[in-house]
Amino acid sequence: MRHYVISLLVLLPALMLLSLIQPFITGFVERPIGPEYVSLPTDAGDAARGEALYRSRCYGCHVPEAKVGPAHNTIDFKVRYADAEVVALVVRAGRPPMPAFTEQMLSDQELADIIAYLESLQPSK
Ligand code: HEC
C-alpha cells in the first residue's frame, strides 16, 4: 500500500509535467520545414508595405548596429538569396536565434511584401 502511494506521488507529477511539455516536443519534432511544406507567397508583394513590416518585425535584429542577424542590403545577401523562395523558406522555418515566422505571425501577403522590399534594396557593399 505504502509503495503504491509513493509511486503514485512520483508518477502523477511526472505525468503532469510530461503532458505540459509534450506539445512542445511533438510540436517541434513534427514541424515540417522542407520547401514542399512552405506555402510560398503567390501574390505580388508591395515593397512599401514590406518596408513598414520589415522595420517592425525584422529590423531590430537585422540592422547592422544590432549585430544579431546579417544585414540584407549587401551583395553577399543578394547573391545567396537571389531566389524569393529561399528567403521565404528561411523566414518560415526560422534559424535560431531567429524565430520561425509562422503564418499566424506573418501572413503570406506580409511575407511577399517583405520579400518585395528586400528585392528593392540596393546593395551597399
Ligand atoms: C530575433 C532576431 C531576428 C529577427 C526578429 C529576425 N531575424 Fe532574420 N536572422 C537572425 C539571425 C541571428 C540570423 C542568422 C542566423 C545564422 O547565423 O544562421 C538571421 C538570418 C536571416 C536570413 C538568412 C540570411 C543569411 O545571410 O543567411 C534571412 C533571409 C532573414 N533572417 C530574414 C528575416 C526577416 C525577413 C525577418 C522579419 C520577418 C527576420 N529575419 C527577423 C535574427 C533575426
Boltz pocket constraint, residues with backbone or C-beta under 6 A from the ligand:
constraints:
  - pocket:
      binder: B
      contacts: [[A, 53], [A, 54], [A, 57], [A, 58], [A, 59], [A, 60], [A, 61], [A, 62], [A, 68], [A, 69], [A, 70], [A, 71], [A, 77], [A, 81], [A, 86], [A, 87], [A, 90], [A, 91], [A, 95], [A, 96], [A, 97], [A, 98], [A, 99], [A, 101], [A, 106], [A, 114]]
      max_distance: 6.0
